[in-house]
Amino acid sequence: MSHPLQDIMRAADGLVVIGDSSNGRFPAYSYAAYTRAKKRFYCIDLGGLAESRGSVKGGKVYTSAAELPGDQGDLAVIWVKPRQS
């Protein structure tokens, strides 16, 4: 079974991923995944991180929507902290 948003994300002409690095997970995993998928994307980090970390260190991360280039695409994905069971 695929993710319910998989088709929407594949069809999007670029996307913006919004998250908060203060929870320790963003944008390392998402940045690496979208880089591997060769998808045009931009990250906005509400925690103030200015570059990616993890396996794709040093990629540009924006801290506000006002900083984004004009070709940001037509989809935004908001990362939230996973629920604790």
KEKE-3310 file (N, C-alpha, C; in steps of 0.2 Angstrom, whole numbers, plus 5000, padded with zeros to 4 digits):
npx = (5004:5003:5008:4994:4996:5005:5003:4999:5010:5020:5015:5016:5022:5035:5039:5036:5043:5039:5045:5051:5066:5069:5064:5073:5073:5070:5078:5084:5080:5069:5075:5085:5077:5070:5080:5085:5075:5075:5067:5061:5062:5060:5065:5058:5062:5056:5063:5074:5086:5098:5104:5104:5106:5112:5113:5114:5122:5123:5114:5103:5092:5078:5071:5059:5044:5045:5058:5058:5062:5054:5049:5043:5034:5019:5014:5013:5021:5018:5028:5026:5028:5029:5016:5016:5015)
npy = (4994:5011:5028:5039:5052:5050:5050:5064:5071:5066:5071:5085:5100:5104:5108:5114:5111:5111:5113:5110:5112:5111:5100:5090:5082:5087:5096:5084:5071:5073:5081:5074:5063:5070:5075:5063:5058:5067:5078:5095:5105:5115:5119:5125:5130:5132:5132:5139:5134:5135:5128:5111:5095:5080:5066:5074:5086:5104:5109:5122:5130:5138:5151:5157:5160:5171:5172:5163:5157:5162:5151:5141:5131:5121:5115:5112:5104:5100:5096:5088:5084:5067:5057:5051:5035)
npz = (5000:4996:5001:5005:5000:4990:4975:4973:4977:4968:4956:4958:4953:4959:4976:4993:5008:5025:5041:5058:5065:5078:5085:5081:5070:5057:5044:5039:5036:5026:5017:5012:5006:4996:4988:4983:4976:4965:4964:4962:4976:4991:5007:5022:5037:5053:5064:5062:5056:5044:5034:5027:5036:5041:5029:5017:5019:5020:5011:5005:5016:5020:5031:5031:5022:5014:5009:4999:4982:4967:4960:4968:4967:4968:4979:4996:5010:5027:5040:5055:5072:5076:5083:5100:5106)
capx = (5000:5007:5005:4989:4997:5010:5002:4999:5017:5023:5012:5017:5028:5039:5035:5039:5043:5039:5046:5054:5072:5070:5062:5079:5072:5070:5076:5088:5077:5065:5080:5089:5073:5068:5086:5086:5069:5076:5061:5062:5059:5063:5063:5057:5063:5054:5068:5080:5091:5099:5106:5102:5110:5111:5117:5115:5124:5125:5109:5100:5086:5075:5068:5053:5041:5047:5064:5058:5062:5047:5047:5043:5030:5012:5012:5017:5020:5020:5030:5024:5031:5025:5013:5019:5011)
capy = (5000:5017:5033:5042:5058:5049:5053:5071:5073:5065:5075:5092:5104:5107:5108:5117:5106:5116:5109:5114:5108:5111:5093:5086:5078:5091:5094:5079:5065:5075:5084:5068:5059:5073:5075:5056:5058:5072:5083:5102:5107:5120:5118:5131:5128:5137:5132:5144:5131:5138:5123:5104:5091:5073:5063:5079:5092:5110:5112:5128:5129:5145:5152:5160:5160:5177:5171:5158:5160:5162:5145:5136:5125:5121:5110:5113:5098:5102:5091:5089:5079:5061:5056:5046:5029)
capz = (5000:4995:5005:5002:4996:4985:4968:4973:4978:4962:4951:4959:4950:4964:4982:4999:5014:5031:5047:5063:5067:5086:5087:5080:5064:5051:5038:5037:5032:5021:5012:5008:5002:4990:4984:4980:4971:4960:4964:4964:4982:4995:5014:5026:5044:5058:5070:5061:5053:5037:5029:5028:5039:5039:5023:5012:5023:5017:5006:5007:5020:5021:5037:5030:5015:5010:5006:4994:4975:4964:4957:4973:4965:4969:4985:5003:5015:5033:5045:5062:5077:5076:5090:5104:5107)
cpx = (5004:5004:5000:4990:5003:5009:5002:5006:5021:5021:5014:5023:5032:5035:5039:5038:5044:5040:5049:5060:5073:5068:5068:5078:5072:5076:5080:5085:5073:5070:5083:5084:5071:5074:5086:5080:5070:5070:5063:5058:5063:5061:5063:5058:5061:5058:5074:5086:5092:5102:5105:5108:5109:5116:5118:5116:5125:5120:5105:5093:5084:5072:5062:5051:5043:5053:5064:5059:5055:5045:5046:5038:5022:5009:5016:5016:5023:5022:5029:5027:5027:5022:5016:5014:5011)
cpy = (5006:5022:5037:5048:5057:5051:5060:5074:5072:5069:5083:5094:5108:5107:5112:5112:5111:5112:5114:5109:5107:5104:5088:5082:5081:5096:5088:5074:5067:5078:5079:5064:5063:5074:5068:5056:5063:5077:5090:5104:5112:5118:5125:5128:5133:5137:5136:5140:5133:5134:5116:5101:5084:5071:5068:5086:5098:5113:5118:5127:5136:5145:5155:5160:5166:5176:5166:5161:5159:5156:5139:5130:5126:5117:5112:5107:5101:5096:5092:5083:5073:5060:5050:5041:5028)
cpz = (5000:5000:5002:4998:4991:4978:4968:4973:4972:4957:4952:4956:4955:4970:4988:5005:5020:5037:5052:5066:5075:5088:5085:5074:5058:5050:5035:5033:5026:5015:5008:5004:4996:4985:4980:4974:4965:4959:4966:4971:4986:5002:5018:5033:5049:5064:5068:5058:5046:5032:5031:5032:5038:5033:5018:5016:5018:5012:5009:5010:5021:5028:5037:5023:5011:5007:5000:4987:4972:4961:4962:4972:4968:4975:4991:5007:5022:5038:5052:5066:5077:5083:5093:5106:5115)
residu = (MET:SER:HIS:PRO:LEU:GLN:ASP:ILE:MET:ARG:ALA:ALA:ASP:GLY:LEU:VAL:VAL:ILE:GLY:ASP:SER:SER:ASN:GLY:ARG:PHE:PRO:ALA:TYR:SER:TYR:ALA:ALA:TYR:THR:ARG:ALA:LYS:LYS:ARG:PHE:TYR:CYS:ILE:ASP:LEU:GLY:GLY:LEU:ALA:GLU:SER:ARG:GLY:SER:VAL:LYS:GLY:GLY:LYS:VAL:TYR:THR:SER:ALA:ALA:GLU:LEU:PRO:GLY:ASP:GLN:GLY:ASP:LEU:ALA:VAL:ILE:TRP:VAL:LYS:PRO:ARG:GLN:SER)
# end
